[in-house]
Amino acid sequence: MHVEIWSDIACPWCYIGKRRFEAALEQFEHRDDVNVTWRSFELDPGAPHEREGDRAERLAQKYGMTVEQAREAERRLTSMAADEGLAFRFDLARSGTTFDAHRLVHLAETHGLQDAMKERLLQAYFTEGELMSDHDTLMRLAAEVGLDEQEVRELLAGHSYADEVRADERTAGELGISAVPTFVVDRKLGASGAQPPDALLDLLRQGWTQRSPASALA
């Protein structure tokens, strides 16, 4: 069974959703028969290399709320993340384009390291204040999960996997995905948002029962 997860690296709900999905998968009776693919989705495709100014002020302007309301929303998210064992540090977060980071996740997939790369990028962004558009940072994080330094250098210097990122985003549009995380099972069933583990477990079980006869015999 194939589960595709559309998400962005700069999306707090995506990191929380990743932990909840992992908890659901751990309980799933057929977890060894599940293949997970992380799909690219940019919440802000037009983001610059790095945004300047106060993060809460930007959020307040974007969502039509006060700065204090934006900070309270970040506090709530930090508390929710802590419940999942995650230490969010919005005070350190540096906002910018995530496009090259998504390309790096695609490269990692070819080496069987996609989940490890995705996890490392999320941790670096949300807990360590790393800038996802900085090439030196991406090279260091890629090396930490076992990717070849020269291969990563060539990726970042060129346009490798740019088409794959764009293809993921086009597919998201075709499937009606406008918010992340979104979990899609065998392109038949889907769930949007950082659903509780029980809900994601139900999704996995529904997907398993709805497999085609051919896939069930495979």
Secondary structure, 3 states (H helix, E strand, C coil): CEEEEEECCCCHHHHHHHHHHHHHHHHCCCHHHCEEEEEECCCCCCCCCCCCCCHHHHHHHHHCCCHHHHHHHHHHHHHHHHHCCCCCCCCCCCCCCCHHHHHHHHHHHHCCCHHHHHHHHHHHHHHHCCCCCCHHHHHHHHHHCCCCHHHHHHHHHCCCCHHHHHHHHHHHHHCCCCCCCEEEECCCEEEECCCCHHHHHHHHHHHHHCCCHHHHHC
